Amino acid sequence: MFTKRLSAAACAAIIAAGSIGIASAHHSFGAEFDRNKPVHLEGTVVEFQWVNPHSWLIINVENEDGSTEEWAVEGGAPSALLRRGWTRDTLPAGTRVTVDGFQAKDGKPRANANNIVFPDGRSMRIGSSGIGAAPE
């Protein structure tokens, strides 16, 4: 009986320890994005997803050849954005924006944003903050 309990406790500890690395990697800028691949995107908002743990901005960007590419841009958590003056209605569909950030390591059209500039020239920080966040 003691051996079964010890085995169950050991299994639980191993699973918990393994999960910490996974959770940490999921929320780490360095796990997904490359600070050596800065991007400057100009596009039109398709959708602003006000969700946890990170907000997402979907924008259409016109490429040099005239084709349109959809980019998914990760922002901070809604709670952090609220403290910076954001609301879920700050970026309605159709809004033209300029986004500065860093591209995904896998080269897909995904980025982690630092700032967003609106057509009127206003700039707002949208990026995550804290350990592992994108450099400002």
DSSP file (Angstrom, degrees, kcal/mol; ACC not computed):
  #  RESIDUE AA STRUCTURE BP1 BP2  ACC     N-H-->O    O-->H-N    N-H-->O    O-->H-N    TCO  KAPPA ALPHA  PHI   PSI    X-CA   Y-CA   Z-CA
    1    1 A M     >        0   0    0      0, 0.0     4,-2.2     0, 0.0     5,-0.2   0.000 360.0 360.0 360.0 -45.1    0.0    0.0    0.0
    2    2 A F  H  >  +     0   0    0      1,-0.2     4,-2.5     2,-0.2     5,-0.2   0.896 360.0  52.4 -61.2 -39.7    2.8    2.4    1.0
    3    3 A T  H  > S+     0   0    0      2,-0.2     4,-2.6     1,-0.2    -1,-0.2   0.884 107.5  51.4 -64.2 -40.0    4.6    1.6   -2.3
    4    4 A K  H  > S+     0   0    0      2,-0.2     4,-2.5     1,-0.2    -1,-0.2   0.916 111.9  46.7 -63.8 -42.7    1.4    2.4   -4.4
    5    5 A R  H  X S+     0   0    0     -4,-2.2     4,-2.7     2,-0.2    -2,-0.2   0.919 112.9  49.3 -64.9 -42.5    1.0    5.8   -2.6
    6    6 A L  H  X S+     0   0    0     -4,-2.5     4,-2.5     2,-0.2    -2,-0.2   0.910 111.9  48.7 -63.3 -42.0    4.7    6.6   -3.1
    7    7 A S  H  X S+     0   0    0     -4,-2.6     4,-2.5     2,-0.2    -2,-0.2   0.914 112.1  48.5 -63.7 -43.4    4.5    5.7   -6.8
    8    8 A A  H  X S+     0   0    0     -4,-2.5     4,-2.3     2,-0.2    -2,-0.2   0.908 112.8  48.1 -63.6 -42.0    1.4    7.8   -7.2
    9    9 A A  H  X S+     0   0    0     -4,-2.7     4,-2.3     2,-0.2    -2,-0.2   0.904 111.6  50.0 -65.6 -41.0    3.0   10.7   -5.4
   10   10 A A  H  X S+     0   0    0     -4,-2.5     4,-2.2     2,-0.2    -2,-0.2   0.914 111.2  48.8 -64.1 -42.6    6.2   10.4   -7.5
   11   11 A C  H  X S+     0   0    0     -4,-2.5     4,-2.5     2,-0.2    -2,-0.2   0.918 111.3  49.8 -62.0 -43.9    4.1   10.3  -10.8
   12   12 A A  H  X S+     0   0    0     -4,-2.3     4,-2.6     1,-0.2    -2,-0.2   0.903 110.8  49.8 -62.2 -41.3    2.2   13.4   -9.7
   13   13 A A  H  X S+     0   0    0     -4,-2.3     4,-2.6     2,-0.2    -1,-0.2   0.901 111.1  48.8 -65.2 -40.9    5.4   15.2   -8.9
   14   14 A I  H  X S+     0   0    0     -4,-2.2     4,-2.3     2,-0.2    -2,-0.2   0.918 112.8  47.4 -65.4 -43.3    7.0   14.4  -12.2
   15   15 A I  H  X S+     0   0    0     -4,-2.5     4,-2.0     2,-0.2    -2,-0.2   0.924 113.2  48.5 -63.0 -44.7    3.9   15.5  -14.1
   16   16 A A  H  X S+     0   0    0     -4,-2.6     4,-1.4     1,-0.2    -2,-0.2   0.918 111.6  49.3 -62.6 -43.6    3.7   18.7  -12.2
   17   17 A A  H  X S+     0   0    0     -4,-2.6     4,-1.0     1,-0.2    -1,-0.2   0.902 111.9  48.8 -63.8 -40.6    7.4   19.5  -12.7
   18   18 A G  H  X S+     0   0    0     -4,-2.3     4,-1.4     1,-0.2    -1,-0.2   0.851 106.8  56.6 -66.1 -34.5    7.1   18.8  -16.5
   19   19 A S  H  X S+     0   0    0     -4,-2.0     4,-2.9     1,-0.2     5,-0.3   0.811  96.6  63.5 -68.7 -30.5    4.0   21.1  -16.7
   20   20 A I  H  X S+     0   0    0     -4,-1.4     4,-2.6     1,-0.2    -1,-0.2   0.928 103.6  47.7 -60.9 -44.6    5.9   24.0  -15.2
   21   21 A G  H  X S+     0   0    0     -4,-1.0     4,-2.4     2,-0.2    -1,-0.2   0.897 112.7  48.8 -63.0 -40.7    8.3   24.1  -18.2
   22   22 A I  H  X S+     0   0    0     -4,-1.4     4,-2.3     2,-0.2    -2,-0.2   0.939 113.5  45.6 -64.7 -47.6    5.4   23.8  -20.7
   23   23 A A  H  X S+     0   0    0     -4,-2.9     4,-1.5     1,-0.2    -2,-0.2   0.903 113.9  49.8 -63.5 -40.9    3.4   26.6  -19.0
   24   24 A S  H  < S+     0   0    0     -4,-2.6    -1,-0.2    -5,-0.3    -2,-0.2   0.918 111.3  48.5 -63.8 -43.8    6.5   28.8  -18.8
   25   25 A A  H >< S+     0   0    0     -4,-2.4     3,-1.3     1,-0.2     6,-0.2   0.884 106.8  56.8 -64.9 -38.2    7.4   28.2  -22.5
   26   26 A H  H 3< S+     0   0    0     -4,-2.3    -1,-0.2     1,-0.3    -2,-0.2   0.869 113.0  40.0 -61.3 -37.0    3.8   29.0  -23.6
   27   27 A H  T 3< S+     0   0    0     -4,-1.5     2,-0.5    -3,-0.2    -1,-0.3   0.228  94.4 105.3 -98.8  14.8    4.0   32.4  -21.9
   28   28 A S    X>  -     0   0    0     -3,-1.3     4,-0.9     1,-0.2     3,-0.7  -0.836  59.7-151.8-102.0 128.2    7.5   33.2  -22.9
   29   29 A F  H >> S+     0   0    0    103,-0.6     4,-3.1    -2,-0.5     3,-1.0   0.928  98.8  55.6 -55.5 -46.7    8.3   35.7  -25.7
   30   30 A G  H 34 S+     0   0    0    102,-0.4    -1,-0.2     1,-0.3    -5,-0.1   0.699  98.9  60.9 -64.7 -21.1   11.5   33.9  -26.4
   31   31 A A  H <4 S+     0   0    0     -3,-0.7    -1,-0.3    -6,-0.2    -2,-0.2   0.820 123.1  16.3 -75.0 -30.3    9.8   30.6  -27.0
   32   32 A E  H << S+     0   0    0     -3,-1.0    73,-3.0    -4,-0.9    74,-0.4   0.724 118.4  54.9-114.0 -30.1    7.7   31.9  -29.9
   33   33 A F  E  <  -A  104   0A   0     -4,-3.1     2,-0.6    71,-0.3    71,-0.2  -0.790  65.4-134.9-119.4 154.7    9.1   35.1  -31.2
   34   34 A D  E >   -     0   0A   0     69,-2.6     3,-2.2    -2,-0.3    69,-0.3  -0.909   2.2-160.8-113.0 112.0   12.5   36.2  -32.5
   35   35 A R  E 3  S+     0   0A   0     -2,-0.6    -1,-0.1     1,-0.3    -5,-0.0   0.598  93.9  63.1 -67.9  -7.8   13.9   39.5  -31.3
   36   36 A N  E 3  S+     0   0A   0      1,-0.2    -1,-0.3    67,-0.1    66,-0.0   0.350  94.0  65.7 -93.7   4.5   16.2   39.4  -34.3
   37   37 A K  E <  S-     0   0A   0     -3,-2.2    66,-2.8    66,-0.2    -1,-0.2  -0.577  70.4-178.9-123.6  68.3   13.2   39.6  -36.7
   38   38 A P  E     -A  102   0A   0      0, 0.0     2,-0.4     0, 0.0    64,-0.3  -0.394   9.0-159.3 -66.5 145.4   11.6   43.0  -36.1
   39   39 A V  E     -A  101   0A   0     62,-2.5    62,-2.1    -2,-0.1     2,-0.5  -0.958  16.5-162.9-126.4 147.5    8.5   43.7  -38.2
   40   40 A H  E     -A  100   0A   0     -2,-0.4     2,-0.4    60,-0.2    60,-0.2  -0.944  22.3-173.7-126.9 105.1    6.8   46.9  -39.2
   41   41 A L  E     -A   99   0A   0     58,-3.0    58,-3.2    -2,-0.5     2,-0.5  -0.864  15.3-170.5-109.7 133.1    3.3   46.1  -40.4
   42   42 A E  E     +A   98   0A   0     -2,-0.4    20,-0.6    56,-0.2     2,-0.3  -0.988  36.5 120.4-118.2 122.8    0.8   48.5  -42.0
   43   43 A G  E     -AB  97  61A   0     54,-2.5    54,-2.8    -2,-0.5     2,-0.4  -0.901  57.5 -83.2-162.7-171.4   -2.6   47.1  -42.4
   44   44 A T  E     -AB  96  60A   0     16,-2.0    16,-2.5    -2,-0.3    52,-0.2  -0.933  43.6-112.4-116.2 132.6   -6.3   47.0  -41.7
   45   45 A V  E     + B   0  59A   0     50,-2.8    49,-2.9    -2,-0.4    14,-0.3  -0.436  33.0 173.1 -65.6 128.0   -7.9   45.5  -38.6
   46   46 A V  E    S-     0   0A   0     12,-3.4     2,-0.3     1,-0.4    13,-0.2   0.769  70.7 -13.3 -95.8 -43.7  -10.0   42.4  -39.4
   47   47 A E  E     - B   0  58A   0     11,-1.6    11,-3.2    45,-0.1     2,-0.5  -0.977  49.8-148.9-160.7 143.9  -10.7   41.5  -35.7
   48   48 A F  E     - B   0  57A   0     -2,-0.3     2,-0.8     9,-0.2     9,-0.2  -0.973  19.3-155.7-117.6 114.3   -9.5   42.4  -32.2
   49   49 A Q  E     - B   0  56A   0      7,-3.7     7,-2.1    -2,-0.5     2,-1.5  -0.815   3.7-162.1 -96.7 110.5   -9.8   39.4  -29.9
   50   50 A W        +     0   0    0     -2,-0.8     2,-0.3     5,-0.2     5,-0.1  -0.642  44.0 132.9 -90.9  77.0  -10.0   40.6  -26.3
   51   51 A V        -     0   0    0     -2,-1.5    -2,-0.1     3,-0.2     0, 0.0  -0.878  47.9 -78.5-131.9 157.8   -9.1   37.2  -24.7
   52   52 A N  S    S+     0   0    0     -2,-0.3    25,-0.0     1,-0.2    24,-0.0  -0.736 101.0  19.7 -95.5 150.7   -6.8   35.8  -22.0
   53   53 A P  S    S+     0   0    0      0, 0.0     2,-0.4     0, 0.0    -1,-0.2  -0.997 135.5   1.7 -85.5  -9.7   -4.0   35.1  -21.6
   54   54 A H        -     0   0    0     23,-0.1    23,-0.2    22,-0.0    22,-0.2  -0.997  68.6-124.6-137.0 141.4   -3.1   37.4  -24.6
   55   55 A S        -     0   0    0     21,-1.9    20,-3.0    -2,-0.4     2,-0.4  -0.453  26.6-147.3 -74.7 158.1   -5.2   39.6  -26.8
   56   56 A W  E     -BC  49  74A   0     -7,-2.1    -7,-3.7    18,-0.2     2,-0.5  -0.997   8.9-160.7-132.9 134.3   -4.9   39.0  -30.6
   57   57 A L  E     -BC  48  73A   0     16,-2.9    16,-3.1    -2,-0.4     2,-0.6  -0.963   7.9-159.6-112.2 122.2   -5.1   41.5  -33.4
   58   58 A I  E     +BC  47  72A   0    -11,-3.2   -12,-3.4    -2,-0.5   -11,-1.6  -0.912  20.2 173.2-103.8 121.7   -5.8   40.1  -36.8
   59   59 A I  E     -BC  45  71A   0     12,-2.4    12,-3.0    -2,-0.6     2,-0.6  -0.949  31.7-130.9-130.6 149.7   -4.8   42.5  -39.6
   60   60 A N  E     -BC  44  70A   0    -16,-2.5   -16,-2.0    -2,-0.3     2,-0.4  -0.883  26.7-167.1 -96.5 125.6   -4.7   42.4  -43.4
   61   61 A V  E     -BC  43  69A   0      8,-3.0     8,-3.0    -2,-0.6     2,-0.6  -0.948  16.9-133.4-116.3 131.4   -1.3   43.6  -44.7
   62   62 A E  E     - C   0  68A   0    -20,-0.6     6,-0.2    -2,-0.4   -20,-0.1  -0.743  23.8-144.0 -85.8 123.9   -0.7   44.4  -48.4
   63   63 A N    >   -     0   0    0      4,-3.4     3,-2.0    -2,-0.6    -1,-0.0  -0.297  28.8 -99.4 -79.3 168.6    2.5   42.8  -49.6
   64   64 A E  T 3  S+     0   0    0      1,-0.3    -1,-0.1     2,-0.1    -2,-0.0   0.798 123.5  56.5 -59.1 -30.4    4.8   44.5  -52.2
   65   65 A D  T 3  S-     0   0    0      2,-0.1    -1,-0.3     1,-0.1     3,-0.1   0.407 121.7-105.9 -84.4   4.1    3.3   42.3  -55.0
   66   66 A G  S <  S+     0   0    0     -3,-2.0    -2,-0.1     1,-0.3     2,-0.1   0.296  79.8 128.5  91.7 -10.0   -0.2   43.6  -54.2
   67   67 A S        -     0   0    0     -5,-0.1    -4,-3.4     1,-0.1     2,-0.4  -0.403  56.8-124.4 -75.7 157.9   -1.4   40.4  -52.5
   68   68 A T  E     -C   62   0A   0     -6,-0.2     2,-0.4    -3,-0.1    -6,-0.2  -0.872  22.9-168.2-107.1 136.7   -3.0   40.6  -49.1
   69   69 A E  E     -C   61   0A   0     -8,-3.0    -8,-3.0    -2,-0.4     2,-0.5  -0.981  17.5-133.4-125.4 134.9   -1.6   38.5  -46.2
   70   70 A E  E     -C   60   0A   0     -2,-0.4     2,-0.4   -10,-0.2   -10,-0.2  -0.765  22.9-165.6 -89.7 126.5   -3.4   38.0  -42.8
   71   71 A W  E     -C   59   0A   0    -12,-3.0   -12,-2.4    -2,-0.5     2,-0.6  -0.900  13.0-148.5-111.4 139.8   -1.2   38.5  -39.8
   72   72 A A  E     -Cd  58 110A   0     37,-2.1    39,-2.1    -2,-0.4     2,-0.5  -0.948  19.0-165.8-105.2 120.9   -2.0   37.5  -36.2
   73   73 A V  E     -Cd  57 111A   0    -16,-3.1   -16,-2.9    -2,-0.6     2,-0.3  -0.935  10.6-140.7-117.1 120.4   -0.5   39.9  -33.8
   74   74 A E  E     +Cd  56 112A   0     37,-3.4    39,-2.6    -2,-0.5   -18,-0.2  -0.601  24.8 176.9 -81.8 134.7   -0.2   39.0  -30.1
   75   75 A G        -     0   0    0    -20,-3.0    52,-0.2    -2,-0.3   -20,-0.2  -0.582  34.5 -70.3-120.8-172.7   -0.8   41.7  -27.5
   76   76 A G        -     0   0    0     50,-3.4   -21,-1.9   -22,-0.2    -1,-0.2  -0.139  61.9 -76.8 -73.6 173.3   -0.9   41.9  -23.8
   77   77 A A    >>  -     0   0    0    -23,-0.2     4,-2.4     1,-0.1     3,-0.6  -0.386  43.3-113.1 -67.5 148.5   -3.6   40.5  -21.5
   78   78 A P  H 3> S+     0   0    0      0, 0.0     4,-2.7     0, 0.0     5,-0.2   0.860 117.2  57.1 -52.3 -37.8   -6.9   42.4  -21.4
   79   79 A S  H 3> S+     0   0    0      1,-0.2     4,-1.3     2,-0.2   -27,-0.0   0.904 109.7  44.4 -62.9 -39.8   -6.2   43.4  -17.7
   80   80 A A  H <> S+     0   0    0     -3,-0.6     4,-0.8     2,-0.2    -1,-0.2   0.892 112.9  51.6 -69.4 -39.5   -2.8   45.0  -18.7
   81   81 A L  H ><>S+     0   0    0     -4,-2.4     5,-2.6     1,-0.2     3,-0.8   0.888 104.5  56.7 -65.7 -38.5   -4.4   46.7  -21.7
   82   82 A L  H ><5S+     0   0    0     -4,-2.7     3,-1.6     1,-0.3    -1,-0.2   0.912 103.7  53.9 -57.1 -42.6   -7.2   48.2  -19.5
   83   83 A R  H 3<5S+     0   0    0     -4,-1.3    -1,-0.3     1,-0.3    -2,-0.2   0.729 107.6  52.1 -65.7 -20.8   -4.5   49.8  -17.3
   84   84 A R  T <<5S-     0   0    0     -3,-0.8    -1,-0.3    -4,-0.8    -2,-0.2   0.367 128.6 -95.0 -96.0   3.5   -3.0   51.4  -20.4
   85   85 A G  T < 5S+     0   0    0     -3,-1.6    -3,-0.2     1,-0.3    -2,-0.1   0.511  79.3 137.2  99.1   4.8   -6.3   52.9  -21.5
   86   86 A W      < -     0   0    0     -5,-2.6    -1,-0.3    -6,-0.1     2,-0.3  -0.456  28.4-174.2 -80.4 155.5   -7.4   50.1  -23.9
   87   87 A T    >   -     0   0    0     -2,-0.1     3,-1.7     0, 0.0     4,-0.3  -0.890  45.0 -99.7-134.6 171.1  -11.0   48.8  -24.2
   88   88 A R  T 3  S+     0   0    0     -2,-0.3     3,-0.2     1,-0.3   -40,-0.1   0.662 124.5  53.1 -65.4 -12.8  -12.3   45.9  -26.2
   89   89 A D  T 3  S+     0   0    0      1,-0.2    -1,-0.3     3,-0.1    -3,-0.0   0.299  76.5  99.9-103.8   8.0  -13.6   48.6  -28.7
   90   90 A T  S <  S+     0   0    0     -3,-1.7    -1,-0.2     1,-0.3    -2,-0.1   0.824  88.6  38.5 -64.1 -31.7  -10.2   50.4  -29.2
   91   91 A L  S    S-     0   0    0     -4,-0.3    -1,-0.3    -3,-0.2     3,-0.1  -0.658  77.8-176.0-123.3  75.8   -9.5   48.6  -32.5
   92   92 A P    >   -     0   0    0      0, 0.0     3,-1.9     0, 0.0   -47,-0.2  -0.352  41.9 -85.4 -69.6 152.9  -12.7   48.2  -34.5
   93   93 A A  T 3  S+     0   0    0      1,-0.2   -47,-0.2   -47,-0.2     3,-0.1  -0.259 116.0  34.8 -54.1 140.3  -12.6   46.3  -37.8
   94   94 A G  T 3  S+     0   0    0    -49,-2.9    -1,-0.2     1,-0.3     2,-0.2   0.228  82.1 134.6  96.7 -13.4  -11.6   48.5  -40.7
   95   95 A T    <   -     0   0    0     -3,-1.9   -50,-2.8   -50,-0.1     2,-0.4  -0.513  53.8-132.2 -71.4 132.2   -9.2   50.7  -38.7
   96   96 A R  E     +A   44   0A   0     -2,-0.2     2,-0.3   -52,-0.2   -52,-0.2  -0.713  36.4 172.4 -82.2 134.2   -5.8   51.3  -40.4
   97   97 A V  E     -A   43   0A   0    -54,-2.8   -54,-2.5    -2,-0.4     2,-0.5  -0.954  32.3-141.4-140.5 158.6   -2.9   50.7  -38.0
   98   98 A T  E     -AE  42 117A   0     19,-1.9    19,-2.7    -2,-0.3     2,-0.4  -0.994  24.1-165.2-118.6 129.5    0.8   50.4  -38.0
   99   99 A V  E     -AE  41 116A   0    -58,-3.2   -58,-3.0    -2,-0.5     2,-0.5  -0.955   8.5-166.0-120.9 130.6    2.3   47.7  -35.8
  100  100 A D  E     +AE  40 115A   0     15,-2.0    14,-3.3    -2,-0.4    15,-1.1  -0.961  39.3 102.2-112.5 133.3    5.9   47.4  -34.6
  101  101 A G  E     -AE  39 113A   0    -62,-2.1   -62,-2.5    -2,-0.5     2,-0.4  -0.842  64.3 -65.9-172.8-150.6    6.9   44.1  -33.1
  102  102 A F  E     -AE  38 112A   0     10,-2.1    10,-2.4   -64,-0.3   -67,-0.1  -0.992  40.6-121.1-135.1 135.9    8.8   40.8  -33.7
  103  103 A Q  E     - E   0 111A   0    -66,-2.8   -69,-2.6    -2,-0.4     8,-0.3  -0.292  36.6 -92.6 -75.3 156.6    8.0   37.9  -36.0
  104  104 A A  E >   -A   33   0A   0      6,-2.3     3,-1.6     4,-0.6   -71,-0.3  -0.328  31.3-121.7 -63.0 147.2    7.4   34.3  -35.0
  105  105 A K  T 3  S+     0   0    0    -73,-3.0   -72,-0.1     1,-0.3    -1,-0.1   0.809 110.8  61.0 -61.4 -30.5   10.4   32.1  -35.0
  106  106 A D  T 3  S-     0   0    0    -74,-0.4    -1,-0.3     1,-0.1   -73,-0.1   0.489 111.4-119.3 -80.1  -0.1    8.7   29.7  -37.4
  107  107 A G    <   +     0   0    0     -3,-1.6    -2,-0.1     1,-0.2    -1,-0.1   0.435  66.4 139.0  81.4  -1.4    8.4   32.5  -40.0
  108  108 A K  S    S-     0   0    0      1,-0.1     2,-2.9    -5,-0.0    -4,-0.6  -0.296  73.7 -89.5 -71.5 162.6    4.6   32.4  -40.2
  109  109 A P  S    S+     0   0    0      0, 0.0   -37,-2.1     0, 0.0     2,-0.3  -0.351  90.5 113.8 -75.8  66.3    2.7   35.7  -40.4
  110  110 A R  E     +d   72   0A   0     -2,-2.9    -6,-2.3   -39,-0.2     2,-0.3  -0.977  39.6 175.4-131.9 146.4    2.5   36.0  -36.6
  111  111 A A  E     -dE  73 103A   0    -39,-2.1   -37,-3.4    -2,-0.3     2,-0.6  -0.975  32.6-126.6-147.6 160.2    4.1   38.6  -34.5
  112  112 A N  E     -dE  74 102A   0    -10,-2.4   -10,-2.1    -2,-0.3     2,-0.2  -0.963  38.9-140.4-106.0 122.8    4.3   39.9  -30.9
  113  113 A A  E     + E   0 101A   0    -39,-2.6    15,-0.3    -2,-0.6   -12,-0.3  -0.543  27.9 178.9 -90.1 148.9    3.5   43.6  -30.9
  114  114 A N  E    S+     0   0A   0    -14,-3.3    12,-2.5     1,-0.4    13,-2.0   0.754  71.7   3.4-100.1 -62.7    5.1   46.4  -29.0
  115  115 A N  E     -FE 125 100A   0    -15,-1.1   -15,-2.0    10,-0.3     2,-0.4  -0.892  55.1-151.1-130.1 155.0    3.2   49.5  -30.1
  116  116 A I  E     -FE 124  99A   0      8,-2.4     8,-2.5    -2,-0.3     2,-0.5  -0.992  11.0-155.8-124.4 134.7    0.3   50.4  -32.4
  117  117 A V  E     -FE 123  98A   0    -19,-2.7   -19,-1.9    -2,-0.4     6,-0.2  -0.945  11.1-147.6-112.5 130.7    0.1   53.7  -34.2
  118  118 A F    >   -     0   0    0      4,-2.9     3,-2.4    -2,-0.5   -21,-0.1  -0.478  31.3-101.8 -90.7 163.2   -3.3   55.0  -35.3
  119  119 A P  T 3  S+     0   0    0      0, 0.0    -1,-0.1     0, 0.0   -22,-0.1   0.790 122.0  58.6 -56.3 -28.8   -4.0   57.1  -38.4
  120  120 A D  T 3  S-     0   0    0      2,-0.1     3,-0.1     1,-0.1    -3,-0.0   0.443 122.8-104.9 -82.4   2.4   -4.2   60.2  -36.2
  121  121 A G  S <  S+     0   0    0     -3,-2.4    -1,-0.1     1,-0.3     2,-0.0   0.281  73.3 141.9  96.0 -11.2   -0.7   59.6  -35.0
  122  122 A R        -     0   0    0     -5,-0.1    -4,-2.9     1,-0.0     2,-0.4  -0.377  35.3-156.5 -64.0 142.6   -1.6   58.3  -31.5
  123  123 A S  E     -F  117   0A   0     -6,-0.2     2,-0.4    -3,-0.1    -6,-0.2  -0.980  11.0-176.3-122.6 135.1    0.6   55.5  -30.3
  124  124 A M  E     -F  116   0A   0     -8,-2.5    -8,-2.4    -2,-0.4     2,-0.4  -0.994  27.6-122.0-131.6 137.5   -0.4   53.0  -27.7
  125  125 A R  E     +F  115   0A   0     -2,-0.4   -10,-0.3   -10,-0.2   -41,-0.1  -0.638  35.4 164.7 -74.9 128.4    1.6   50.2  -26.1
  126  126 A I        +     0   0    0    -12,-2.5   -50,-3.4    -2,-0.4   -11,-0.2   0.513  38.9 108.5-116.8 -14.8   -0.1   46.8  -26.7
  127  127 A G  S    S-     0   0    0    -13,-2.0   -13,-0.1   -52,-0.2   -52,-0.1  -0.096  73.1 -99.8 -69.2 163.2    2.7   44.4  -25.9
  128  128 A S        -     0   0    0    -15,-0.3     2,-0.3   -54,-0.1    -1,-0.1  -0.285  36.5-150.3 -70.5 162.9    3.1   42.2  -22.9
  129  129 A S        +     0   0    0      4,-0.1     2,-0.2     2,-0.1    -1,-0.0  -0.871  45.6  52.5-131.2 168.0    5.3   43.2  -20.1
  130  130 A G  S >  S-     0   0    0     -2,-0.3     3,-2.0     4,-0.1     2,-0.0  -0.509  93.6  -5.9 104.3-173.5    7.4   41.4  -17.5
  131  131 A I  T 3  S+     0   0    0      1,-0.3  -102,-0.2    -2,-0.2     3,-0.1  -0.313 131.9  11.5 -59.7 130.2   10.1   38.8  -17.7
  132  132 A G  T 3  S+     0   0    0      1,-0.2  -103,-0.6  -104,-0.1  -102,-0.4   0.429  93.3 140.6  84.4  -1.5   10.6   37.4  -21.2
  133  133 A A    <   -     0   0    0     -3,-2.0    -1,-0.2     1,-0.1    -4,-0.1  -0.256  63.2 -82.9 -72.1 162.6    8.6   40.2  -22.8
  134  134 A A        -     0   0    0    -21,-0.2    -1,-0.1     1,-0.1    -4,-0.1  -0.317  52.9-100.4 -61.4 144.9    9.6   41.7  -26.1
  135  135 A P              0   0    0      0, 0.0    -1,-0.1     0, 0.0    -6,-0.0  -0.404 360.0 360.0 -66.4 145.5   12.1   44.6  -25.8
  136  136 A E              0   0    0     -3,-0.1    -2,-0.1    -2,-0.1   -22,-0.0   0.470 360.0 360.0 -81.6 360.0   10.6   48.0  -26.0
